[in-house]
Amino acid sequence: MKEEEIIYTDGHGVKITSDKFYADKDEYNLDGITKIDLQRIPASNAPGIILFILGFLSIVAGSLDIFADIRYSTEEAVYVMNLNMVAIGLGVALIIGGIIWMIAAKDKYAVEIRTAEGEKQPIVSRSREYAALIVTSLKKAYFRYVKDYDYGRRRKDRVVVS
């Protein structure tokens, strides 16, 4: 049995050898991979937008005096709570929360490969550097060990303008 040269490993289930790419429990032959790419997966802004819209609707409802005042009577005093002001305050808090959510949402990065089975994303990470390191190592192993690659080949459809 041939011993595989390890090109990259992170010690947590990702390993690239001279013949195979291991991602968690999946195993891919390097000669079966036809495309290797780094894919950006944009973060979802939907929760932030929903919070923003709910906050805006709460401010509008409070501004239109839709809610009645609530009165609590005790022996010492009468407490009056203006629910319209509470709705406006809640609306401002929801808008601020929505804005913070949209700013803090981070993109994810995936190692995308194409095999005979189709395109797959075996590794998805919030760290661009980690995913890029895996893509670089995978391309290095692919171009170094896959037999049919022609290093002397030049693309004729590429135009260089300087």
VEXBASE-545406 format. One record per residue: residue number from 1; residue in one letter; y, z, x of N, C-alpha, C, O in turn. Coordinates in Angstrom, 3 decimals, m for minus. Atoms other than C-alpha are relative to their C-alpha. Layout:
BEGIN
NUM  A  Y  Z  X  Y  Z  X  Y  Z  X  Y  Z  X
...
***
This chain:
BEGIN
1  M  m1.179  0.000  0.837  0.000  0.000  0.000  1.245  0.000  0.884  1.338  0.747  1.858
2  K  m1.215  0.156  m0.788  3.403  m1.004  1.310  0.969  1.152  m0.263  1.198  1.531  m1.412
3  E  m0.957  m1.083  0.138  5.886  1.776  1.966  1.386  m0.581  m0.275  1.834  m1.497  0.414
4  E  m1.308  0.516  0.389  9.249  1.220  0.294  1.100  0.684  0.797  1.071  1.898  1.001
5  E  m1.165  m0.540  m0.695  12.473  1.662  2.230  1.007  0.461  m1.047  1.356  m0.305  m1.946
6  I  m0.959  m0.536  0.958  14.904  3.887  0.325  1.402  m0.413  0.432  1.849  m0.095  1.534
7  I  m1.370  0.453  m0.256  18.364  2.300  0.114  0.997  1.053  m0.475  1.983  1.339  0.205
8  Y  m0.910  m0.987  0.579  20.002  4.918  m2.121  m0.794  0.952  m0.877  m1.723  0.538  m1.571
9  T  0.511  m0.979  0.942  19.058  8.111  m3.909  1.056  1.081  m0.188  1.762  1.450  0.751
10  D  m0.947  m1.092  0.244  21.156  10.781  m5.563  m0.719  1.325  m0.210  m0.082  2.360  m0.402
11  G  0.771  m1.221  0.152  18.335  13.292  m5.889  m0.151  0.456  m1.433  m0.738  1.508  m1.686
12  H  0.065  m0.383  1.409  18.639  13.358  m9.684  m0.601  m1.101  m0.863  m0.196  m1.272  m2.013
13  G  0.679  1.000  0.805  16.415  10.519  m10.824  0.416  m1.432  0.274  m0.237  m2.352  m0.220
14  V  m0.427  1.360  m0.333  18.309  7.497  m9.456  m0.430  m0.286  1.430  m0.062  0.428  2.363
15  K  0.468  0.372  m1.329  16.611  5.764  m6.543  m0.081  m1.517  0.073  m0.562  m2.175  m0.850
16  I  0.078  1.438  m0.248  16.930  2.268  m5.112  m0.772  m0.184  1.290  m0.401  0.341  2.340
17  T  0.814  0.281  m1.175  14.259  1.044  m2.749  0.050  m1.502  0.286  0.764  m2.247  m0.385
18  S  0.002  1.417  m0.355  13.559  m2.298  m1.127  m0.670  m0.865  m1.059  m0.489  m2.083  m1.049
19  D  0.695  0.764  1.034  11.422  m3.334  m4.138  0.409  0.360  m1.420  0.356  m0.486  m2.313
20  K  m0.208  m0.464  1.379  12.446  m1.268  m7.155  1.290  0.795  m0.153  1.862  1.307  0.810
21  F  m1.154  m0.799  0.406  15.321  0.406  m8.970  m0.510  1.001  m1.026  m1.007  0.614  m2.084
22  Y  0.458  m1.059  0.879  14.476  3.757  m10.562  1.222  0.696  m0.603  2.102  1.174  0.113
23  A  m1.072  m0.703  0.710  16.801  5.200  m13.202  m0.656  0.946  m0.991  m1.216  0.514  m1.999
24  D  0.694  m1.028  0.783  15.523  8.462  m14.684  m1.482  m0.358  m0.112  m2.194  m0.315  0.891
25  K  1.416  0.320  0.170  12.144  7.433  m16.159  m0.252  m1.495  m0.029  m1.404  m1.918  m0.126
26  D  0.150  1.451  0.017  12.783  3.677  m16.123  m0.158  m0.536  1.420  0.365  0.024  2.383
27  E  0.265  0.619  m1.294  11.618  1.417  m13.314  0.187  m1.503  m0.150  m0.369  m2.120  m1.059
28  Y  m0.285  1.432  0.065  12.889  m2.111  m12.618  m0.342  m0.623  1.357  0.008  m0.073  2.401
29  N  0.253  0.758  m1.227  11.614  m4.632  m10.054  1.283  m0.724  0.381  1.945  m1.313  m0.473
30  L  m1.232  0.668  m0.432  14.482  m5.981  m7.957  m0.065  m1.505  m0.210  0.946  m2.124  m0.542
31  D  0.075  1.446  0.172  13.170  m9.529  m8.150  0.028  m0.413  m1.468  0.142  m1.603  m1.764
32  G  m0.112  0.284  1.432  13.208  m9.280  m11.969  1.409  0.157  m0.531  1.672  m0.158  m1.692
33  I  m1.392  m0.190  0.410  16.925  m8.448  m12.073  0.773  m1.273  0.313  0.717  m1.779  1.433
34  T  m0.770  1.233  m0.212  19.193  m11.471  m12.542  1.501  0.245  0.028  2.256  m0.630  0.452
35  K  m1.434  m0.299  m0.007  22.577  m9.755  m12.951  0.190  1.491  0.237  m0.524  2.320  m0.327
36  I  m0.362  m1.392  m0.280  24.104  m6.547  m11.590  1.504  0.089  m0.139  2.232  m0.675  0.494
37  D  m1.438  m0.074  0.236  27.522  m5.461  m12.784  0.403  1.430  m0.353  m0.407  2.226  m0.827
38  L  m0.598  m1.271  0.403  29.792  m2.461  m13.297  0.768  m0.259  m1.287  1.653  m1.114  m1.319
39  Q  m0.602  0.215  1.315  30.834  m2.210  m16.953  0.817  1.225  m0.389  0.349  2.357  m0.272
40  R  m0.840  m1.095  0.506  33.724  m0.126  m18.313  m0.184  0.105  m1.498  m0.073  m0.885  m2.221
41  I  0.146  m0.260  1.424  33.110  1.452  m21.701  1.231  0.797  m0.429  1.357  1.969  m0.074
42  P  m1.232  m0.702  0.375  36.486  2.332  m23.263  m0.289  1.226  m0.861  m1.210  1.228  m1.677
43  A  0.133  m1.218  0.784  36.861  5.807  m24.711  0.466  m0.263  m1.428  1.372  m1.063  m1.659
44  S  m0.358  0.167  1.406  37.066  6.046  m28.482  1.258  0.808  m0.312  1.322  2.009  m0.052
45  N  m1.225  m0.674  0.423  40.539  6.853  m29.774  m0.034  0.352  m1.480  0.945  0.883  m2.004
46  A  0.088  m0.225  1.437  39.305  7.144  m33.382  0.256  1.467  m0.399  1.017  1.698  m1.339
47  P  m0.286  m1.381  0.406  39.254  10.981  m33.525  1.486  0.362  0.157  2.049  1.055  m0.690
48  G  m1.429  m0.273  m0.198  42.789  11.153  m32.103  0.856  m0.668  m1.058  1.824  m0.079  m1.540
49  I  m0.756  0.719  1.033  44.052  8.540  m34.559  m0.179  0.673  m1.350  0.776  0.780  m2.119
50  I  0.236  m0.707  1.268  42.416  10.377  m37.477  0.807  1.291  m0.061  1.414  1.593  m1.088
51  L  m0.814  m1.221  m0.035  44.051  13.655  m36.411  1.481  m0.324  m0.195  2.185  0.380  m0.920
52  F  m1.404  0.407  0.120  47.405  11.860  m36.077  0.330  m0.360  m1.447  1.364  0.068  m1.962
53  I  m0.246  0.401  1.395  47.134  10.330  m39.580  m0.042  1.206  m0.926  0.805  1.331  m1.810
54  L  0.059  m1.216  0.825  46.054  13.650  m41.142  1.244  0.858  0.194  1.766  1.428  m0.764
55  G  m1.223  m0.750  m0.258  48.992  15.349  m39.461  1.202  m0.624  m0.680  2.031  0.083  m1.253
56  F  m1.109  0.693  0.659  51.405  12.712  m40.742  m0.052  0.218  m1.512  0.975  0.481  m2.138
57  L  0.136  m0.221  1.443  50.016  13.043  m44.288  0.331  1.443  m0.376  0.912  1.686  m1.434
58  S  m0.313  m1.412  0.256  50.306  16.838  m44.085  1.505  0.238  0.051  2.036  0.991  m0.766
59  I  m1.461  m0.131  m0.072  53.965  16.580  m43.017  0.658  m0.620  m1.227  1.602  m0.056  m1.780
60  V  m0.560  0.655  1.189  54.688  14.151  m45.855  m0.227  0.864  m1.233  0.686  1.037  m2.040
61  A  0.299  m0.857  1.157  52.951  16.419  m48.402  0.870  1.251  0.008  1.356  1.673  m1.041
62  G  m0.860  m1.186  m0.077  54.880  19.448  m47.150  1.456  m0.322  m0.249  2.174  0.493  m0.828
63  S  m1.397  0.399  0.201  58.186  17.568  m47.180  0.293  m0.329  m1.454  1.431  m0.170  m1.895
64  L  m0.199  0.353  1.411  57.701  16.441  m50.793  m0.152  1.200  m0.933  m0.142  1.037  m2.153
65  D  0.163  m1.237  0.782  57.246  20.078  m51.949  m1.135  m0.107  m1.018  m0.956  0.235  m2.187
66  I  1.155  0.150  0.884  53.819  19.360  m53.418  m0.640  1.351  m0.294  m1.130  1.577  m1.400
67  F  0.689  m1.283  0.143  52.489  22.879  m52.886  0.952  1.054  m0.552  2.134  1.088  m0.212
68  A  m0.795  m1.089  0.581  53.695  25.877  m54.876  m0.025  1.198  0.953  m0.912  1.336  1.795
69  D  m0.046  m1.213  m0.814  54.728  29.151  m53.278  m1.068  0.979  m0.472  m1.420  1.009  m1.651
70  I  0.967  m1.037  0.331  52.189  31.957  m53.158  0.697  1.339  0.164  1.350  1.595  1.176
71  R  m0.629  m1.329  m0.033  53.368  35.474  m53.969  m1.086  1.070  0.006  m2.023  1.042  m0.792
72  Y  0.885  m1.159  m0.065  51.553  38.640  m52.979  0.837  1.230  m0.247  1.854  1.442  0.413
73  S  m0.730  m1.232  0.298  52.702  41.903  m54.461  m0.835  1.199  0.429  m2.025  1.303  0.133
74  T  0.615  m1.278  m0.356  51.916  45.263  m52.977  0.940  1.089  m0.467  1.989  0.800  m1.043
75  E  m0.847  m1.109  0.436  53.348  48.689  m53.642  1.314  0.034  0.762  2.338  0.430  0.206
76  E  m1.203  m0.087  m0.810  55.853  48.399  m50.799  0.884  m1.243  m0.088  2.110  m1.140  m0.034
77  A  m0.816  1.205  m0.090  56.931  44.773  m50.934  m0.676  m1.157  m0.716  m1.824  m1.084  m1.155
78  V  0.503  1.255  0.557  56.525  41.296  m52.298  0.037  m1.022  1.135  1.084  m1.264  1.734
79  Y  0.082  1.004  m1.061  55.342  38.684  m49.822  m0.025  m1.399  m0.630  m0.793  m1.672  m1.552
80  V  m0.059  1.373  0.489  56.228  35.047  m50.421  m0.393  m0.920  1.155  0.190  m0.860  2.237
81  M  0.430  0.949  m1.021  54.415  32.333  m48.490  0.307  m1.411  m0.513  m0.148  m1.819  m1.582
82  N  m0.345  1.370  0.356  55.845  28.833  m48.570  m1.064  m0.931  0.583  m1.081  m1.183  1.788
83  L  1.093  0.852  m0.462  52.804  26.541  m48.382  0.500  m1.353  0.497  m0.186  m2.006  1.283
84  N  m0.548  1.263  m0.493  55.009  23.500  m47.824  0.344  0.102  1.489  0.105  m0.836  2.249
85  M  m0.303  m0.193  m1.410  56.213  24.928  m44.512  m1.283  0.131  0.824  m1.345  m0.334  1.963
86  V  1.294  m0.094  m0.672  52.613  25.787  m43.596  m0.593  m1.399  0.182  m1.151  m1.701  1.236
87  A  0.519  1.366  m0.091  51.618  22.167  m44.348  0.740  m0.793  1.080  0.116  m1.555  1.819
88  I  m0.773  0.694  m1.038  54.438  20.849  m42.132  m0.410  0.493  1.387  m0.593  m0.310  2.302
89  G  0.431  m0.555  m1.287  53.454  23.205  m39.298  m1.394  m0.472  0.378  m1.645  m0.805  1.536
90  L  1.343  0.490  m0.247  49.801  22.212  m39.653  0.035  m1.485  0.373  m0.717  m1.927  1.241
91  G  m0.130  1.428  m0.303  50.836  18.538  m39.630  0.475  m0.226  1.425  m0.040  m1.100  2.123
92  V  m0.497  0.121  m1.381  52.788  18.973  m36.389  m1.114  0.343  0.990  m1.281  m0.333  2.005
93  A  1.106  m0.385  m0.884  49.810  20.753  m34.816  m1.068  m1.096  0.057  m1.610  m1.371  1.127
94  L  0.997  1.073  0.022  47.439  17.960  m35.916  0.486  m1.226  0.770  m0.298  m1.864  1.472
95  I  m0.540  1.140  m0.744  49.750  15.260  m34.526  m0.065  0.267  1.503  m0.461  m0.608  2.273
96  I  0.065  m0.342  m1.425  50.006  17.066  m31.183  m1.450  m0.035  0.487  m1.727  m0.532  1.578
97  G  1.421  0.048  m0.360  46.205  17.512  m31.147  m0.509  m1.427  0.114  m1.289  m1.732  1.016
98  G  0.410  1.404  m0.064  45.711  13.806  m31.867  0.518  m0.702  1.238  m0.202  m1.475  1.869
99  I  m0.577  0.608  m1.202  48.061  12.767  m29.078  m0.725  0.494  1.255  m1.035  m0.292  2.150
100  I  0.719  m0.554  m1.153  46.352  15.119  m26.613  m1.402  m0.595  0.088  m1.878  m0.896  1.183
101  W  1.341  0.589  0.008  42.941  13.762  m27.677  0.026  m1.416  0.568  m0.826  m1.777  1.380
102  M  m0.070  1.394  m0.469  44.023  10.143  m27.069  0.324  m0.088  1.491  m0.148  m0.989  2.183
103  I  m0.340  0.009  m1.428  45.498  10.989  m23.662  m1.179  0.489  0.836  m1.452  m0.054  1.907
104  A  1.074  m0.616  m0.787  42.546  13.120  m22.529  m1.322  m0.762  m0.067  m2.206  m0.515  0.754
105  A  1.261  0.749  0.112  39.805  10.704  m23.650  m0.194  m0.855  1.244  0.711  m1.578  1.660
106  K  0.276  0.730  m1.236  38.153  9.207  m20.583  m1.016  m1.103  m0.252  m1.929  m0.972  m1.067
107  D  0.934  1.116  0.076  36.396  5.899  m20.181  m1.306  0.385  0.684  m1.347  1.276  1.532
108  K  1.288  m0.146  m0.674  32.744  5.741  m19.210  m0.278  m1.289  0.759  0.273  m2.343  0.440
109  Y  0.353  1.147  m0.828  31.265  3.400  m16.630  m1.515  m0.122  0.029  m2.230  0.868  0.183
110  A  1.433  0.240  0.074  27.838  1.809  m16.826  m0.436  m0.976  1.081  0.281  m1.914  1.430
111  V  0.662  0.962  m0.872  25.548  0.117  m14.356  m0.738  m0.937  m0.948  m1.674  m0.531  m1.635
112  E  0.595  0.966  0.924  24.650  m3.046  m16.256  m0.860  m0.986  0.777  m0.418  m1.586  1.757
113  I  0.907  0.959  m0.630  21.643  m5.146  m15.307  m0.567  m0.923  m1.072  m0.689  m0.547  m2.238
114  R  0.668  0.938  0.898  20.067  m8.214  m16.860  m1.377  m0.287  0.566  m1.529  m0.652  1.732
115  T  1.375  0.290  m0.374  16.310  m8.616  m16.775  m0.566  m0.983  m1.028  0.164  m1.470  m1.891
116  A  0.640  0.869  0.978  13.819  m10.755  m18.688  0.008  0.625  m1.390  m0.082  m0.084  m2.393
117  E  m0.032  m0.714  1.278  13.966  m8.101  m21.417  1.396  0.025  m0.622  1.544  0.440  m1.771
118  G  m1.362  0.001  0.511  17.744  m8.512  m21.818  0.913  0.867  0.854  0.521  1.373  1.906
119  E  m0.965  m0.820  m0.741  20.853  m6.669  m20.707  m0.214  1.471  m0.329  m0.459  1.843  m1.477
120  K  0.205  m1.441  0.157  20.532  m2.934  m20.160  1.056  0.753  0.782  1.631  0.241  1.743
121  Q  m0.899  m0.918  m0.706  22.725  m0.050  m19.100  m0.796  1.261  0.330  m0.724  2.252  m0.396
122  P  0.862  m1.142  m0.304  20.305  2.313  m17.366  0.761  1.252  0.420  0.243  2.362  0.290
123  I  m0.778  m1.157  m0.446  23.068  4.557  m15.997  1.404  m0.096  m0.580  2.085  m1.109  m0.417
124  V  m1.351  m0.093  0.541  26.254  5.618  m17.799  0.591  1.308  0.513  m0.032  2.366  0.419
125  S  m0.633  m1.171  m0.595  28.708  8.006  m16.140  1.501  m0.016  m0.280  2.092  m1.077  m0.481
126  R  m1.464  m0.083  0.114  32.279  9.248  m16.546  0.670  m0.270  1.338  1.870  m0.545  1.386
127  S  m0.533  0.215  m1.341  32.730  8.836  m12.792  m0.142  m1.465  0.395  m1.254  m1.978  0.517
128  R  0.019  1.402  m0.409  33.684  5.311  m11.793  m0.579  m0.137  1.403  m1.319  m1.080  1.684
129  E  0.471  0.061  m1.377  32.970  6.053  m8.135  m1.522  0.087  0.069  m2.152  m0.630  0.846
130  Y  1.457  m0.156  0.008  29.403  7.170  m8.881  m0.677  m1.290  m0.466  m1.616  m1.765  0.173
131  A  0.592  1.240  0.512  28.608  4.076  m10.966  0.216  m1.160  0.972  m0.677  m1.985  1.158
132  A  m0.281  1.073  m0.961  30.284  1.776  m8.415  m0.886  0.133  1.238  m1.319  m0.878  1.792
133  L  0.883  m0.216  m1.146  28.240  3.343  m5.592  m1.418  m0.497  m0.304  m2.065  m1.104  0.549
134  I  1.331  0.466  0.388  25.021  2.640  m7.493  m0.030  m1.525  m0.071  m0.987  m2.145  0.395
135  V  m0.061  1.463  0.083  26.097  m0.965  m8.229  0.024  m0.615  1.395  m0.675  m1.594  1.657
136  T  m0.082  0.514  m1.373  27.005  m1.523  m4.569  m1.349  0.106  0.705  m1.784  m0.840  1.362
137  S  1.307  m0.191  m0.637  23.695  m0.090  m3.359  m1.048  m0.927  m0.601  m1.906  m1.450  0.110
138  L  0.951  0.883  0.666  21.769  m2.101  m5.931  0.196  m1.451  0.441  m0.775  m2.171  0.670
139  K  m0.274  1.368  m0.481  23.498  m5.343  m4.894  m0.428  m0.157  1.461  m0.951  m1.199  1.855
140  K  0.403  0.048  m1.412  22.892  m4.517  m1.238  m1.511  m0.175  0.113  m1.991  m1.008  0.882
141  A  1.463  0.111  m0.031  19.180  m4.021  m1.858  m0.449  m1.347  m0.545  m1.380  m1.949  m0.011
142  Y  0.383  1.276  0.610  18.991  m7.119  m4.061  0.202  m1.152  0.973  m0.699  m1.965  1.179
143  F  m0.305  1.119  m0.884  20.676  m9.456  m1.609  m0.728  0.097  1.344  m0.901  m0.910  2.031
144  R  0.700  m0.146  m1.273  18.826  m8.018  1.378  m1.493  m0.282  m0.139  m2.096  m0.820  0.790
145  Y  1.453  0.033  0.078  15.268  m7.988  0.033  m0.587  m1.020  m0.974  m1.778  m1.323  m0.898
146  V  0.552  1.005  0.912  14.932  m10.542  m2.758  m0.108  m1.314  0.761  0.866  m1.766  1.363
147  K  0.326  1.107  m0.893  13.316  m13.581  m1.127  0.752  m1.294  m0.288  1.069  m2.030  0.647
148  D  m0.520  1.316  0.364  14.882  m16.490  m3.028  1.504  m0.135  0.172  2.064  m1.160  m0.217
149  Y  m1.455  0.105  m0.132  18.501  m15.763  m2.170  0.338  m0.884  1.190  m0.210  m0.705  2.278
150  D  m0.418  0.944  m1.033  20.156  m18.538  m0.151  1.369  0.428  0.518  2.377  0.247  m0.164
151  Y  m1.259  m0.482  m0.558  22.820  m17.062  2.128  0.948  m1.135  0.382  2.159  m0.920  0.433
152  G  m0.838  1.112  m0.411  24.091  m20.515  3.193  0.621  m0.747  m1.168  1.419  m1.663  m0.967
153  R  m0.475  0.705  1.181  24.828  m21.585  m0.374  1.484  0.289  m0.237  1.917  1.438  m0.139
154  R  m1.428  m0.138  0.330  28.501  m22.177  m1.247  0.218  m0.519  m1.406  m0.364  m1.530  m1.800
155  R  m0.333  0.490  1.331  29.871  m22.511  m4.724  1.019  m1.106  0.117  2.062  m0.940  0.749
156  K  m0.883  1.145  m0.098  31.471  m25.894  m5.120  1.075  m0.011  m1.071  2.061  m0.739  m0.959
157  D  m0.976  m0.003  1.065  33.335  m25.091  m8.305  1.143  0.980  0.249  2.036  1.109  m0.589
158  R  m1.034  m0.987  m0.325  35.498  m22.441  m6.608  1.133  m0.679  0.765  0.900  m1.408  1.729
159  V  m1.177  0.577  m0.660  39.023  m23.449  m5.625  0.803  1.154  0.561  1.092  2.120  m0.145
160  V  m0.795  m1.038  m0.663  40.984  m21.356  m3.123  1.398  m0.556  0.221  1.578  m1.585  0.872
161  V  m1.393  0.400  m0.159  44.760  m21.615  m3.296  0.709  1.076  0.794  0.651  2.256  0.446
162  S  m0.694  m1.016  m0.788  46.833  m19.929  m0.642  1.476  m0.296  0.072  2.227  0.454  0.696
***
